[in-house]
């Protein structure tokens, strides 16, 4: 199956700093998503980005499908950005969905 | 907004009990999924369904079964709960026509004693 590696595993930053989270995947994919898991365990959708670049406020993401990686940028970090960020990919089989394969996540701590 | 709901946030069951976890989505999505999340092992796919009465095994289907009698509802069944099924269970859905973006429910934290 597809392998997904996220780096760094842990990141501690001061409020206001910028950060870059990386996701490498081992094969071509049809779906790539970034999630933020809140303290109660719910996965919050950040980006659906199988290719290209998207921006949403202080967050942006870029996926270079030909080189099999994606980057999540967080600018001007706030303490509420703390938590675990997951990258997940999906490769369709027979033209249909096949379920997401998740990376291990990046645990981000933003200190005031 | 897409809404995926799960029947319970917290559940405590005894070993050997039959357990039903229910998931409902309100967006007429074709695809529905069940995952479990464990410390050190991450999120793993248990089962998914791409249509009513259709199901496909994921990476860790052993000890589980599923049911999808209606398009909006996908149930995960633990036939005889065991302590190693103590976990966080997350349900998700995706359209499958316009987009494959998956949306997740709030999760059910199941403890089997």
Interface residues (C-beta under 8 A of the other chain):
Chain A: X1 X30 X31 X33 X35 X40 X41 X42 X43 X45 X48 X86 X88 X90 X92 X96 X97 X98 X99 X100 X101 X102 X103 X104 X105
Chain B: X30 X31 X33 X35 X37 X42 X43 X44 X45 X48 X50 X58 X59 X88 X90 X92 X94 X96 X99 X100 X101 X102 X103 X104 X105 X106 X107 X109
